[in-house]
Amino acid sequence: MGLVIIGALALLTGNGGNDVIYSDRPRGEPDNGQGNIDWIVAGAASNRHPRFSHHQQGFSTLTWLLAIPAFLIALLILAILFYEGRKAYWDAQVKEMCAKDGGVTISEQIVLSKADYDRLGGQGGIIPIPSEGKLSIKSPFFTKRIESIINEGNPKVYKVQNLFVRNIDQKVLAISVRYVRAGGDFPSFAHPSSLLCPDQTQTVAQERKIFSIDRGAK
């Protein structure tokens, strides 16, 4: 009976550590009242269950190794959401401002004869109009660009006004207004995105109406 209990206790405590096992009660110890059951005096516990401490240490290291990439991925997702959210905000602002005064406003339409149209180099219903910086004395019309910054940072948001001016009296014939959002994307090697309002096709179609051609006039 005593040997069975000693064996069971040895299994429960691993290799027994520094426990001291007596086949009978230690000298000078009173009878424990349990007959011939052996006495066990616990020794130092410093070397007990070393396998559990190594296992816990390995688990902690693995947890950190898994947590680091997960943390970096979470940061990346948050950064992308930040950039896309900011870009969406400014796109909404651009569309709102564009709805108020974007497009071409014509104050005076110019009717050109077929001869004047050809002389000015007209093609496809459009005549080339030089900018103010490239204006010559012979140019009857020119354009003047005015750019107003709305947001200087990233993305850059600005308003562009193109004034169509008659050279002889400096009268503004029409004003073309566009709003632009440039950049604001998540940093990458891709080409930066942009938003024009109204878009280029719509703007060109409206600007064509500034000049009309009288096919019957010479």
WOWO-V539191 format. One record per run of one state. SS is the DSSP state (H for helix, E for strand, C for the rest). FROM is the first residue (numbers start at 1). TO is the last residue. If there is no record, write none. Layout:
ss:SS from:FROM to:TO
ss:SS from:FROM to:TO
//
This chain:
ss:C from:1 to:1
ss:H from:2 to:12
ss:C from:13 to:19
ss:E from:20 to:22
ss:C from:23 to:38
ss:E from:39 to:41
ss:C from:42 to:49
ss:H from:50 to:101
ss:C from:102 to:102
ss:E from:103 to:106
ss:C from:107 to:109
ss:E from:110 to:113
ss:H from:114 to:119
ss:C from:120 to:122
ss:E from:123 to:123
ss:C from:124 to:125
ss:E from:126 to:126
ss:C from:127 to:130
ss:E from:131 to:131
ss:H from:132 to:134
ss:C from:135 to:140
ss:E from:141 to:151
ss:C from:152 to:155
ss:E from:156 to:166
ss:C from:167 to:170
ss:E from:171 to:182
ss:C from:183 to:193
ss:E from:194 to:197
ss:C from:198 to:199
ss:H from:200 to:210
ss:E from:211 to:214
ss:C from:215 to:218
//
